[in-house]
Amino acid sequence: MESNSTPMVGRAGEQAELAAFVTTAAGRALVLRGETGVGKTSLLGHAVALAEREGYVVIRAAGVEAESELPYAGLHQFLHPLLGEVARLDDGTRAVFDALFGRAEGDPPSVMRLGIAVLGLLSLAAQQQPLLVVLDDGQWLDDASADVCGFVGRRLVGSRTKLLIAVRADIASRFDTAALPELSVAALADEDAALLLDRRHPRLDRRIRRTVLEQARGNPLALLELPTHLGGPAGDRANALVGQHGLSLPRRLQQLYGARIAALGDGVRAELLMGALDGVGTGPGRGPLGTRYRMRDVDEAVAAGLVDIEPGTGDLTFRHPLVRSTVVQLATPNRRRAAHQALSHVHRDDLERRATHLAAATVDPDEEVAGLLAAAAESATRRGGALAAVTWLTRAAELSEDRTARSRRLAEAAFVAGHAARLGQAHGLVLSGLTPGQAQSPASVLAFAYQTLYQDGDVRSAQRQVTAAIEQLRDGADSEPAEVLTRLVTLLLAISQYAGERSGWERTHELLASLGDLVTGRTRIHSAAWSDVIRYGAECAGVVERSTAELPALEPWEVTRLAVSAYHLDLLSRYRPYLQRVVDRELETGAAASGMVMLHLIMLDQMALGEWDEAEDTGRRVLDLATGHGHELFAVQSRAYLAQLAAMRGQAGRARDLQAEVDAWARPRGVGFLTQLADSAGATAALSAGDYESAYLYAIGITPPGTFRPYTYQAPRTLLDLVEAARHTGRLGQARAHALAARDAGLPDLSPRLALITHGALAMTADSEPEAAEMFARAESHPDAARFPFELARIRLAHGTRVCHVRGRAPARRYLVAAAEAFERLGAVGWAERARTELRTTGAPARASTPDLTSLTWQERRIADLAAGGLTNKEIGTRMHLSPRTVSSHLYRIFPKLGITTRAALRDALSRVEEVSQV
């Protein structure tokens, strides 16, 4: 570090880089990385001076170690000067900032959504003058703010904004992996170090000069500070300090600063401590008013070279971040607690900062402080700060006045840690809440069973533990908050779902019935939807569909439970837009378990809608996440979904390999949910390969023909598999019985997908042609039929084949062409070949359409159809949960594939395809 008033020595290369950075027209970001005291702050000051001469508006901020766990504290700093511009933004973007700054209730934005909003704000602010945002001590920025800065920094090209960040090389931070351009700031060369030393201390004793150069090792801050501590009355002590080779240079510098601080009066040291703990000189605070403590009466510290006075504003700032950290380290515990207590009053209107300071100020149990920390944890969770919430809840438990409250808060911390996929930490938190020989409380069982289920897949042990804990609460043997019972019941539902067996579900339903009003209405909805959609689905579909309006107000895990219910009821597409908006936020802010469930659900909807490439990417992503977090159950579940996808695509070998992995892990543990998925993948893969006997054996392993095994969630979903396999193996009676059982069980009334496949199965097995035609027409004309392109194509293939045999080749072509094109768009290789084989028997060419629609993805074909029907981009986006801009991009790619150049030509192109299919 060199004074900004002194010409910089040995930094010509860095100064040239910064000059190019400032003067180039394009927006960009740059990270300065170097050790403590190497001169990063001085280089930032040099860049600021250059920018101001070039007409830039400059915003400066800095990371504060004491605020590194406060979500978005850093972002508040550098956005605070721009708050006046927020009013000029559109309503949607303004709502993002209102939620961020706590000015309104709102859904916590994801890094992407917030990053886009910040880019918009910066662009607006830079309309009149270019903008330079300077962040010092970036290693202390909270993770959420650092992630947003990284997102913004990678997208500044084309703007008039520059982002310049300085970070210490010896401390890990999110900027290490932010993929931003970097400029390494090294120590000075020997000759430059000597020049700097001689320039600042020209009359230095030769012996002291040699010692300083040897000990400073080219570090500018050491070159400037060490000489003042050598020689004179303190010389021997300073020589001893600099001669301690076992200490790092930053540590030695801290000791030198410590000698100055120790010489100050008590009142000045108290003021410095208040300023250090509150980030004085780093920029506005995180609260609504940007409040920071203002130091007073510290002239003695200014004279000692510890504090500087900003020339433009008169504000007091620490000369170097090491001064700030040294002030804190030298303070006695009692003085630090007193400073935190005083700062809690300064920030009395900011829940999270007040709670943080009170937590540091409090030694003995204090229920009021514990309650504030618990409230702060809830606030952090809602704003996307799951990991901060775990820290605050753990501290709240330490300050709780009785054992029950302590156990409850530790269990709450364990619950949040579990949903952050930190199963080991969750387990440790529960153990810390137990005294030797103490039996597990219901709250502690929650965390233990969570680990037993998701890490080990031991559904039987988890079911026993949780059932016993619920009975204990029901019978009044233990006192816990109502939310503990709700969470235990929800975990029991998840365990029962994964076990997937009748007796377990019946015991669960009996236990819930015995709880009466203790079970919430929403929990009973989940119990119905997750257990047996055929028996209980009709009673909850309306509630699940209406609940989409409540999602922004719910905790992440509550959203995922509703979305799982929506999946069982084939309503997942209603939830997917919200899941896609928030999933990155959940993963980025620590709620990894909820994020992984959301990714699974997004993948399932992508599979259903025919977006198979996207589903493959999503499946691989969640598999990597689950493996990395030790969530073995989720990892195997990901493999099961990837096996189903491979089976639909006709990748029989890959499907069987994944199926075998899933089966080998799940079957010995009794995880019926996954063994059913494995059997389903096996049936679909065998059908795709034409191995109908194997397909039949897999299908009846899920449910016998003519019935739907209770509490077997794959039973209705594999209706077409069983019916097709039975028909192709000559088991026509079983096929017909199964289709009729679906009709009689009321499947068409439960969901659009079940209506489609039930009418399709009835058409395949109809005893008469009029019935076959009627049932097929019901399937094909269903308003939501296009949402399930794979099932619709299978039904068209089966019906086309039947029509060809009964009515002749020409009438069959329409169905077979549509089926073949759908399979090829989807990438269902085996099914496409079967459809083309059938089509060739009608005398049609192997590819019957011009232009070639097979070059379109399923999503592109759907957009083309809607656009040809006259819908605007906005209307198409509403139907397909896409932005108008995304729809426009798809159309831009569709036109050349179809050999057209205008939207008006779409209808003619698609009409020609229809005409060919009628030939």
Beta strands, then each sheet from edge to edge (+ up, - down):
strand 1: 28-34
strand 2: 57-62
strand 3: 131-136
strand 4: 161-168
strand 5: 182-184
strand 6: 307-309
strand 7: 316-318
sheet 1: 2+ 3+ 4+ 1+ 5+
sheet 2: 6+ 7-
end
